Amino acid sequence: MIIVHHLDDSRSQRILWLLEELGLPYEIRQHKRDPKTRLAPPELRQIHALGKSPVIEDGAKVVAESGAIIDYVLRHYGDGRLAPAPSTSEYDDYVHWMHYAEGSGMPALIIRINVARVGEAAAPALPRLDGEISLQLGYLNDALKGRLYILGREFSAADIQLSFIGELAGARFGIDGYPDIKAWVQRFQGRLAYLAALAKGGAYSFA
């Protein structure tokens, strides 16, 4: 059985959601952040050298990083679900969005949030960082126009990987100006597997 090392308020929530969508059995090992530093507890280093979450154990195999975990789970247990066939053109789009999520979308948001914590000294950098956020959210919003999910009508693991962009942007910056992102977030948050993962893993915050 897959063991998910689940850290509160972390991307590991996406892995729980993936497993719920696939209907796979799994075990949650809960880990709590330090209330002052917000860092992961040191015992996670005993599972993986980086000491971060998400990380899963599947027998003797340990897999870290959201995208790698999703890929691993789908290859071993997906039975063709939640991803297009590799021989199709849709698969190229799927791969793009899987890499875009953590390669371009999330960094724009995280960098802006972290730089702002510096205080007044960060002010000169903020307009440029805000411009980058607008670029990324505009790109995702345009891609979702006329679509239920990022690849079209069918939900895929790319939606799971991308989900934190919409949720984090909504919590920290607002997405009223990006109606297609807002509708997509509301749509995936209503999925039964999403709600089941939330019930098991606990609510998470982007504060």
Kinemage of the C-alpha trace (Angstrom):
@kinemage 1
@onewidth
@group {chain A} dominant
@subgroup {mainchain}
@vectorlist {calphas} color= white
{ca met a 1} P 0.000 0.000 0.000
{ca ile a 2} L 1.194 3.513 -0.813
{ca ile a 3} L 2.132 5.619 2.204
{ca val a 4} L 1.730 9.376 1.751
{ca his a 5} L 3.807 11.526 4.060
{ca his a 6} L 1.368 14.385 4.369
{ca leu a 7} L 2.472 17.778 5.659
{ca asp a 8} L -0.165 20.293 6.684
{ca asp a 9} L -0.668 23.228 4.282
{ca ser a 10} L 1.452 21.607 1.588
{ca arg a 11} L 1.362 20.268 -1.933
{ca ser a 12} L 0.942 16.751 -0.586
{ca gln a 13} L -2.800 17.463 -0.607
{ca arg a 14} L -2.652 17.026 -4.375
{ca ile a 15} L -1.326 13.482 -3.983
{ca leu a 16} L -4.187 12.518 -1.693
{ca trp a 17} L -6.565 13.909 -4.296
{ca leu a 18} L -4.870 11.914 -7.076
{ca leu a 19} L -5.196 8.683 -5.104
{ca glu a 20} L -8.852 9.404 -4.364
{ca glu a 21} L -9.546 10.020 -8.061
{ca leu a 22} L -7.998 6.640 -8.862
{ca gly a 23} L -9.761 4.897 -5.990
{ca leu a 24} L -6.484 3.481 -4.699
{ca pro a 25} L -5.939 2.410 -1.096
{ca tyr a 26} L -3.339 4.442 0.766
{ca glu a 27} L -2.148 5.309 4.233
{ca ile a 28} L -1.535 8.841 5.497
{ca arg a 29} L 1.386 9.608 7.787
{ca gln a 30} L 0.681 13.063 9.193
{ca his a 31} L 3.477 15.587 9.747
{ca lys a 32} L 3.078 19.031 11.283
{ca arg a 33} L 4.961 22.220 10.506
{ca asp a 34} L 6.829 24.071 13.218
{ca pro a 35} L 4.305 26.724 14.346
{ca lys a 36} L 6.957 29.457 14.432
{ca thr a 37} L 9.189 28.722 11.445
{ca arg a 38} L 6.525 26.957 9.340
{ca leu a 39} L 9.225 24.479 8.322
{ca ala a 40} L 8.652 20.747 7.951
{ca pro a 41} L 9.634 18.603 10.946
{ca pro a 42} L 13.105 17.018 10.929
{ca glu a 43} L 11.725 13.466 10.877
{ca leu a 44} L 10.818 13.890 7.205
{ca arg a 45} L 14.568 13.745 6.484
{ca gln a 46} L 14.458 10.151 7.629
{ca ile a 47} L 12.132 9.420 4.702
{ca his a 48} L 13.858 11.522 2.036
{ca ala a 49} L 17.065 13.549 2.180
{ca leu a 50} L 15.321 16.816 1.271
{ca gly a 51} L 13.001 16.528 4.250
{ca lys a 52} L 10.051 17.976 2.352
{ca ser a 53} L 6.547 16.932 1.355
{ca pro a 54} L 5.055 15.407 -0.701
{ca val a 55} L 6.930 12.153 -0.544
{ca ile a 56} L 5.507 8.661 -0.838
{ca glu a 57} L 6.657 5.188 0.014
{ca asp a 58} L 5.561 2.249 -2.100
{ca gly a 59} L 7.211 -0.808 -0.667
{ca ala a 60} L 10.942 -0.116 -0.816
{ca lys a 61} L 10.469 2.712 -3.313
{ca val a 62} L 10.554 6.336 -2.111
{ca val a 63} L 9.402 9.042 -4.525
{ca ala a 64} L 9.543 12.802 -3.936
{ca glu a 65} L 8.289 15.825 -5.921
{ca ser a 66} L 4.645 16.216 -6.922
{ca gly a 67} L 5.111 15.741 -10.657
{ca ala a 68} L 7.331 12.691 -10.223
{ca ile a 69} L 4.883 11.150 -7.755
{ca ile a 70} L 1.948 11.696 -10.086
{ca asp a 71} L 3.885 10.178 -12.971
{ca tyr a 72} L 4.942 7.200 -10.846
{ca val a 73} L 1.427 6.505 -9.578
{ca leu a 74} L -0.138 6.742 -13.035
{ca arg a 75} L 2.484 4.488 -14.622
{ca his a 76} L 2.128 1.818 -11.966
{ca tyr a 77} L -1.521 2.053 -10.971
{ca gly a 78} L -3.339 4.367 -13.382
{ca asp a 79} L -4.363 1.801 -16.005
{ca gly a 80} L -4.587 4.584 -18.572
{ca arg a 81} L -6.648 6.887 -16.385
{ca leu a 82} L -6.129 10.639 -15.814
{ca ala a 83} L -3.663 11.102 -18.682
{ca pro a 84} L -3.972 10.931 -22.485
{ca ala a 85} L -2.300 8.097 -24.356
{ca pro a 86} L 1.355 8.963 -25.107
{ca ser a 87} L 0.730 8.473 -28.842
{ca thr a 88} L -1.767 11.363 -28.974
{ca ser a 89} L -1.221 15.081 -29.513
{ca glu a 90} L -3.128 15.720 -26.285
{ca tyr a 91} L -0.327 14.003 -24.423
{ca asp a 92} L 2.091 16.729 -25.523
{ca asp a 93} L -0.238 19.324 -24.011
{ca tyr a 94} L -0.549 17.219 -20.867
{ca val a 95} L 3.232 17.072 -20.442
{ca his a 96} L 3.482 20.827 -20.974
{ca trp a 97} L 0.982 21.599 -18.213
{ca met a 98} L 2.517 19.082 -15.844
{ca his a 99} L 5.870 20.863 -16.131
{ca tyr a 100} L 4.440 24.375 -16.382
{ca ala a 101} L 2.760 24.110 -12.973
{ca glu a 102} L 5.967 24.005 -10.933
{ca gly a 103} L 8.296 25.421 -13.593
{ca ser a 104} L 6.542 28.738 -14.307
{ca gly a 105} L 3.151 29.154 -12.643
{ca met a 106} L 3.841 28.443 -8.995
{ca pro a 107} L 7.281 30.161 -8.878
{ca ala a 108} L 5.739 33.464 -10.019
{ca leu a 109} L 3.333 33.378 -7.077
{ca ile a 110} L 5.779 32.074 -4.469
{ca ile a 111} L 8.518 34.552 -5.360
{ca arg a 112} L 6.082 37.477 -5.127
{ca ile a 113} L 4.807 36.315 -1.733
{ca asn a 114} L 8.271 35.746 -0.292
{ca val a 115} L 9.781 38.995 -1.591
{ca ala a 116} L 6.875 40.987 -0.134
{ca arg a 117} L 7.758 39.624 3.306
{ca val a 118} L 10.926 41.751 3.249
{ca gly a 119} L 8.775 44.822 3.800
{ca glu a 120} L 9.362 48.290 2.404
{ca ala a 121} L 12.707 47.316 0.883
{ca ala a 122} L 10.833 45.023 -1.510
{ca ala a 123} L 8.681 47.807 -2.970
{ca pro a 124} L 10.825 48.496 -6.088
{ca ala a 125} L 10.639 44.844 -7.132
{ca leu a 126} L 6.915 44.344 -6.678
{ca pro a 127} L 5.613 45.897 -9.939
{ca arg a 128} L 7.798 43.588 -12.004
{ca leu a 129} L 6.730 40.577 -9.947
{ca asp a 130} L 3.081 41.605 -10.225
{ca gly a 131} L 3.554 41.789 -13.991
{ca glu a 132} L 4.865 38.241 -14.007
{ca ile a 133} L 1.844 37.039 -12.040
{ca ser a 134} L -0.467 38.752 -14.534
{ca leu a 135} L 1.397 37.083 -17.389
{ca gln a 136} L 1.084 33.610 -15.873
{ca leu a 137} L -2.535 33.928 -14.780
{ca gly a 138} L -3.509 35.422 -18.123
{ca tyr a 139} L -1.834 32.521 -19.882
{ca leu a 140} L -3.681 29.932 -17.802
{ca asn a 141} L -6.983 31.793 -18.070
{ca asp a 142} L -6.715 31.917 -21.865
{ca ala a 143} L -5.906 28.201 -21.992
{ca leu a 144} L -9.068 27.421 -20.006
{ca lys a 145} L -11.439 29.448 -22.187
{ca gly a 146} L -14.236 27.239 -23.450
{ca arg a 147} L -12.927 24.264 -21.505
{ca leu a 148} L -14.127 22.428 -18.445
{ca tyr a 149} L -10.581 21.339 -17.623
{ca ile a 150} L -7.116 22.159 -18.905
{ca leu a 151} L -7.176 19.536 -21.680
{ca gly a 152} L -10.801 20.114 -22.641
{ca arg a 153} L -13.840 18.250 -21.348
{ca glu a 154} L -11.890 15.492 -19.608
{ca phe a 155} L -10.376 15.897 -16.168
{ca ser a 156} L -6.721 14.816 -15.945
{ca ala a 157} L -3.812 14.701 -13.547
{ca ala a 158} L -2.633 17.965 -15.119
{ca asp a 159} L -5.588 19.674 -13.423
{ca ile a 160} L -4.421 18.259 -10.106
{ca gln a 161} L -0.868 19.464 -10.691
{ca leu a 162} L -2.071 22.929 -11.725
{ca ser a 163} L -4.679 23.286 -8.989
{ca phe a 164} L -2.534 25.098 -6.429
{ca ile a 165} L -1.913 27.928 -8.901
{ca gly a 166} L -5.610 28.741 -9.005
{ca glu a 167} L -6.113 28.236 -5.296
{ca leu a 168} L -3.043 30.169 -4.178
{ca ala a 169} L -3.751 33.037 -6.576
{ca gly a 170} L -7.340 33.157 -5.382
{ca ala a 171} L -6.333 33.251 -1.723
{ca arg a 172} L -3.493 35.754 -1.991
{ca phe a 173} L -4.146 37.943 -5.028
{ca gly a 174} L -7.728 37.420 -6.174
{ca ile a 175} L -8.884 35.810 -9.409
{ca asp a 176} L -12.050 37.767 -10.167
{ca gly a 177} L -10.228 39.191 -13.172
{ca tyr a 178} L -9.615 35.675 -14.449
{ca pro a 179} L -13.129 34.223 -14.772
{ca asp a 180} L -12.080 31.023 -16.507
{ca ile a 181} L -9.591 30.201 -13.755
{ca lys a 182} L -12.206 31.013 -11.124
{ca ala a 183} L -14.797 28.747 -12.754
{ca trp a 184} L -12.222 25.954 -13.124
{ca val a 185} L -11.258 26.189 -9.435
{ca gln a 186} L -14.888 26.040 -8.375
{ca arg a 187} L -15.421 23.088 -10.691
{ca phe a 188} L -12.544 20.947 -9.430
{ca gln a 189} L -13.227 21.861 -5.800
{ca gly a 190} L -16.635 20.277 -6.208
{ca arg a 191} L -15.284 16.909 -7.324
{ca leu a 192} L -16.058 14.070 -4.927
{ca ala a 193} L -12.442 12.885 -4.883
{ca tyr a 194} L -11.238 16.403 -4.038
{ca leu a 195} L -13.679 16.583 -1.136
{ca ala a 196} L -12.725 13.096 0.067
{ca ala a 197} L -9.033 14.015 0.057
{ca leu a 198} L -9.818 17.183 1.977
{ca ala a 199} L -11.760 15.227 4.579
{ca lys a 200} L -8.897 12.778 5.085
{ca gly a 201} L -5.944 15.154 4.837
{ca gly a 202} L -7.519 18.134 6.560
{ca ala a 203} L -8.142 21.675 5.411
{ca tyr a 204} L -5.152 23.575 4.116
{ca ser a 205} L -4.394 27.267 4.159
{ca phe a 206} L -2.536 29.628 1.824
{ca ala a 207} L -2.221 32.336 4.480
